[in-house]
Amino acid sequence: MKKTKIFVITGLSGSGKTTAINAIEDAGFFCIDNLPVVLLPKFLELRRETDSVITKFALVMDMREKGFLQNYQHIFSKLKAEGYLFEIIFLETSKEVLLRRYSLTRRKHPLSDGGGTIKGIEKEIEELKELRGTADLIIDTSNYNVHELKEVVLNHVKKAIPERHMILYILSFGFKYGIPHDADIVIDVRFLPNPYFVQRLKNLDGTHEEVRRYIEKWEETKIFLDKYFDLLKYMIPLYKKEGKTSLTVAIGCTAGIHRSVSIAELIYRDLKRKTKYVSLTHRDIDLDR
């Protein structure tokens, strides 16, 4: 229980709470949108009784629930006393930006009650003053687009959890058998000279040193590897920054026996020097022989 981390996402309607909860979900949290606060103790009790291994939660709670403001204080205080680690993230936006957002989406503000959008916004700001004052983090989303807000929230949440390593999967394949469905990055190396047409190499595969040396000796191979290593070096940290937990890099040639296998081996060796969280698979190496 003492290790259970709970982020409560709240704030003004239209300030980006959905974007925030999606970002936290990408960080590996179990997320619930619009859970009534009175049900939170029961939800956590059920989790304990079922011996759930989930210890990280994010919950969107706001004015959509009529009894939220009347009940959140004593419920949060009670759960904190029991050892739960609570953190409240309050999202807000300027009136001008909120008006523009509601105008673009043509949605009705939940507190407008026939008095117009601006009246609803002002009423919500007033009613949420006390909750805002108890927040651990206040984020003004007025000048953020969706991607920027997601990054801000992710950077904050990551401080509360151990760093997770992104796992790299290097996969060779043959185009004649189809592109792997789980591939994130696909590179076609059929432009490289083909060992299949060299009699002494035809019946070998790309794991053999002789085949690898044949493929590596060409100038186009050397230039390609230099550029591709640089590209992966640039892209991998960006995928990790986006919260991705795994990345599959697929390398394809005609049958998945020679060129793609050797290139995958070389990529794997290069990445292995940088991280231990990398694996190598040759999907089609034995299918065409």
C-alpha positions as CSV (number, residue, x, y, z in Angstrom):
1,M,0.0,0.0,0.0
2,K,2.8,2.4,0.9
3,K,4.3,2.0,-2.5
4,T,1.0,2.8,-4.3
5,K,1.3,6.0,-6.3
6,I,-1.8,7.9,-7.2
7,F,-1.9,10.9,-9.5
8,V,-5.2,12.8,-9.5
9,I,-5.6,14.9,-12.6
10,T,-8.1,17.7,-12.2
11,G,-8.7,21.3,-13.1
12,L,-10.7,23.4,-15.5
13,S,-12.9,21.9,-18.2
14,G,-11.2,22.1,-21.5
15,S,-7.7,22.5,-20.1
16,G,-6.3,19.2,-21.4
17,K,-7.0,16.6,-18.8
18,T,-7.6,13.9,-21.4
19,T,-4.2,14.6,-23.0
20,A,-2.6,14.5,-19.5
21,I,-4.2,11.1,-18.6
22,N,-3.2,9.7,-22.0
23,A,0.4,10.8,-21.4
24,I,0.5,9.2,-17.9
25,E,-1.0,6.0,-19.3
26,D,1.9,5.9,-21.8
27,A,4.2,5.9,-18.7
28,G,2.7,2.6,-17.5
29,F,0.1,3.8,-15.1
30,F,-3.4,2.3,-14.7
31,C,-5.7,5.1,-15.7
32,I,-9.4,5.8,-15.1
33,D,-11.3,8.9,-16.4
34,N,-14.1,10.3,-14.3
35,L,-14.1,7.9,-11.4
36,P,-16.5,9.2,-8.7
37,V,-14.3,10.2,-5.7
38,V,-16.6,8.3,-3.3
39,L,-15.8,5.1,-5.1
40,L,-12.0,5.5,-4.8
41,P,-11.6,3.9,-1.4
42,K,-13.7,0.8,-2.5
43,F,-11.7,0.6,-5.7
44,L,-8.4,0.5,-3.8
45,E,-9.8,-2.0,-1.3
46,L,-10.8,-4.3,-4.2
47,R,-7.3,-4.0,-5.6
48,R,-5.8,-5.1,-2.3
49,E,-8.2,-8.0,-1.9
50,T,-7.3,-9.3,-5.4
51,D,-3.5,-9.0,-4.7
52,S,-3.2,-6.8,-7.8
53,V,0.4,-6.1,-8.9
54,I,-0.7,-2.6,-10.1
55,T,0.9,0.0,-7.9
56,K,0.6,3.1,-10.2
57,F,-2.7,4.9,-10.8
58,A,-3.8,8.1,-12.5
59,L,-7.4,9.3,-12.1
60,V,-9.2,12.2,-13.7
61,M,-11.6,13.7,-11.2
62,D,-13.4,17.0,-11.8
63,M,-16.7,18.9,-11.8
64,R,-18.4,16.4,-14.0
65,E,-19.1,14.5,-10.8
66,K,-21.6,16.5,-8.8
67,G,-20.3,15.5,-5.3
68,F,-16.6,15.8,-6.1
69,L,-16.0,19.1,-4.3
70,Q,-17.9,18.1,-1.2
71,N,-16.1,14.7,-0.8
72,Y,-12.6,14.9,-2.2
73,Q,-10.9,16.5,0.9
74,H,-11.8,13.9,3.6
75,I,-11.4,11.0,1.2
76,F,-7.9,12.0,0.0
77,S,-6.9,12.8,3.6
78,K,-8.1,9.4,4.8
79,L,-6.2,7.5,2.1
80,K,-3.1,9.5,2.7
81,A,-3.3,8.6,6.4
82,E,-3.5,4.9,5.3
83,G,-0.2,5.3,3.4
84,Y,-1.2,6.0,-0.2
85,L,1.1,8.4,-2.1
86,F,-1.2,11.1,-3.5
87,E,-0.3,13.9,-6.0
88,I,-2.7,16.4,-7.4
89,I,-2.0,17.8,-10.8
90,F,-4.2,20.8,-11.6
91,L,-4.6,22.0,-15.2
92,E,-5.8,25.5,-16.0
93,T,-6.1,27.7,-19.1
94,S,-6.8,31.4,-19.6
95,K,-10.4,32.4,-20.2
96,E,-9.6,33.6,-23.7
97,V,-8.1,30.2,-24.7
98,L,-11.0,28.3,-23.1
99,L,-13.5,30.3,-25.0
100,R,-11.7,29.7,-28.2
101,R,-11.5,25.9,-27.6
102,Y,-15.2,25.7,-26.7
103,S,-16.0,27.7,-29.8
104,L,-14.0,25.4,-32.1
105,T,-15.4,22.2,-30.6
106,R,-19.0,23.6,-30.2
107,R,-19.2,21.8,-26.9
108,K,-21.3,23.0,-24.0
109,H,-19.4,24.0,-20.8
110,P,-20.6,21.6,-17.9
111,L,-21.4,24.6,-15.7
112,S,-23.0,27.0,-18.2
113,D,-26.6,26.2,-17.1
114,G,-28.0,28.4,-19.8
115,G,-25.9,31.3,-18.8
116,G,-23.3,31.0,-21.6
117,T,-19.8,29.6,-21.8
118,I,-18.0,32.5,-20.1
119,K,-20.3,32.3,-17.1
120,G,-19.6,28.6,-16.8
121,I,-15.9,29.2,-17.0
122,E,-15.9,31.9,-14.3
123,K,-18.1,29.8,-12.1
124,E,-15.8,26.8,-12.4
125,I,-12.7,28.9,-11.7
126,E,-14.3,30.2,-8.5
127,E,-15.5,26.8,-7.3
128,L,-12.1,25.2,-7.9
129,K,-10.1,27.8,-6.0
130,E,-9.6,25.8,-2.9
131,L,-8.7,22.6,-4.8
132,R,-6.2,24.6,-6.9
133,G,-4.6,25.8,-3.6
134,T,-4.0,22.2,-2.5
135,A,-2.5,21.0,-5.8
136,D,1.1,19.7,-5.9
137,L,1.6,20.9,-9.5
138,I,-0.3,23.5,-11.5
139,I,0.1,23.5,-15.3
140,D,-1.1,26.4,-17.4
141,T,-1.9,24.8,-20.7
142,S,-2.8,28.1,-22.5
143,N,0.3,28.0,-24.8
144,Y,0.8,24.3,-25.2
145,N,-0.3,22.1,-28.1
146,V,-1.2,18.5,-27.5
147,H,2.3,17.2,-27.9
148,E,3.9,19.9,-25.7
149,L,1.4,19.2,-22.9
150,K,2.0,15.5,-23.1
151,E,5.8,16.1,-22.8
152,V,5.4,18.3,-19.8
153,V,3.2,15.8,-18.0
154,L,5.4,12.9,-18.9
155,N,8.6,14.6,-17.7
156,H,6.9,15.3,-14.3
157,V,5.5,11.8,-13.9
158,K,8.7,10.1,-14.8
159,K,10.3,11.7,-11.7
160,A,8.0,9.7,-9.5
161,I,8.8,6.3,-11.0
162,P,12.0,4.3,-11.7
163,E,13.4,4.8,-15.1
164,R,12.1,2.2,-17.6
165,H,14.4,1.0,-20.3
166,M,13.2,0.8,-23.9
167,I,13.7,-2.7,-25.3
168,L,15.1,-2.8,-28.9
169,Y,14.1,-5.7,-31.1
170,I,16.2,-6.2,-34.3
171,L,14.5,-8.4,-36.8
172,S,15.6,-9.6,-40.3
173,F,12.9,-10.8,-42.7
174,G,12.2,-11.6,-46.4
175,F,9.8,-9.3,-48.3
176,K,8.5,-12.4,-50.2
177,Y,7.0,-13.5,-46.9
178,G,5.5,-10.1,-45.9
179,I,6.5,-7.2,-43.8
180,P,6.4,-7.9,-40.0
181,H,3.2,-6.5,-38.6
182,D,4.8,-5.4,-35.3
183,A,7.6,-3.4,-37.0
184,D,8.1,0.2,-36.0
185,I,10.9,1.0,-38.5
186,V,11.3,-0.9,-41.7
187,I,14.4,-0.6,-43.9
188,D,14.8,-2.3,-47.3
189,V,18.4,-3.4,-48.1
190,R,17.6,-5.0,-51.5
191,F,19.7,-2.3,-53.1
192,L,22.9,-4.0,-51.8
193,P,24.8,-6.6,-53.9
194,N,23.2,-10.0,-53.4
195,P,25.4,-12.9,-52.2
196,Y,22.8,-15.3,-53.6
197,F,24.3,-14.9,-57.0
198,V,27.8,-15.8,-55.8
199,Q,28.0,-19.6,-56.1
200,R,30.2,-20.2,-53.0
201,L,27.8,-18.0,-50.9
202,K,24.5,-19.1,-52.3
203,N,23.8,-21.9,-49.8
204,L,25.2,-20.0,-46.8
205,D,23.3,-17.4,-44.8
206,G,24.0,-13.9,-43.5
207,T,25.3,-15.2,-40.1
208,H,28.4,-16.6,-41.9
209,E,31.5,-14.5,-41.7
210,E,32.2,-15.0,-45.4
211,V,28.8,-13.6,-46.4
212,R,29.1,-10.7,-44.0
213,R,32.5,-9.8,-45.4
214,Y,31.2,-9.9,-49.0
215,I,28.3,-7.5,-48.1
216,E,30.5,-5.2,-46.0
217,K,33.2,-4.8,-48.7
218,W,31.0,-2.7,-51.0
219,E,31.2,1.1,-50.7
220,E,27.4,1.5,-50.8
221,T,27.2,-0.8,-47.7
222,K,29.7,1.2,-45.8
223,I,27.9,4.5,-46.6
224,F,24.5,3.0,-45.8
225,L,25.6,1.7,-42.4
226,D,27.2,5.0,-41.4
227,K,24.0,6.9,-42.3
228,Y,21.7,4.3,-40.7
229,F,23.6,4.1,-37.5
230,D,23.4,7.9,-37.2
231,L,19.7,7.8,-37.9
232,L,19.0,5.2,-35.2
233,K,21.2,7.1,-32.8
234,Y,19.1,10.2,-33.4
235,M,15.7,8.4,-33.4
236,I,15.9,6.0,-30.5
237,P,16.1,8.7,-27.8
238,L,13.2,10.5,-29.3
239,Y,11.0,7.3,-29.3
240,K,12.0,6.8,-25.6
241,K,11.2,10.4,-24.9
242,E,7.7,9.8,-26.2
243,G,7.2,7.0,-23.7
244,K,7.6,4.1,-26.0
245,T,8.7,0.9,-24.1
246,S,9.8,-1.1,-27.1
247,L,11.0,-0.5,-30.6
248,T,11.2,-3.1,-33.4
249,V,13.6,-2.3,-36.2
250,A,13.0,-4.6,-39.2
251,I,15.5,-5.1,-42.0
252,G,14.3,-6.8,-45.1
253,C,15.7,-8.3,-48.3
254,T,14.2,-10.6,-50.9
255,A,14.2,-13.9,-49.0
256,G,15.5,-12.9,-45.6
257,I,18.6,-15.1,-45.8
258,H,21.6,-13.1,-46.8
259,R,21.6,-9.3,-46.9
260,S,19.0,-8.5,-44.3
261,V,20.5,-11.1,-41.9
262,S,24.0,-9.7,-42.2
263,I,22.9,-6.1,-41.8
264,A,20.7,-7.0,-38.8
265,E,23.7,-8.7,-37.2
266,L,25.8,-5.6,-37.7
267,I,23.1,-3.3,-36.4
268,Y,22.6,-5.6,-33.4
269,R,26.4,-5.6,-32.6
270,D,26.5,-1.8,-32.8
271,L,23.5,-1.3,-30.5
272,K,24.7,-4.0,-28.1
273,R,27.7,-1.9,-27.3
274,K,25.3,0.9,-26.1
275,T,22.6,-1.0,-24.3
276,K,21.9,-4.5,-23.0
277,Y,18.2,-4.1,-23.7
278,V,18.4,-5.4,-27.3
279,S,17.6,-8.7,-29.0
280,L,18.1,-10.2,-32.5
281,T,15.8,-12.4,-34.5
282,H,16.1,-13.8,-38.0
283,R,12.5,-14.5,-38.9
284,D,12.8,-16.1,-42.4
285,I,16.4,-17.4,-42.4
286,D,15.4,-21.1,-42.8
287,L,12.2,-20.8,-44.9
288,D,13.7,-20.7,-48.4
289,R,16.2,-23.5,-48.1
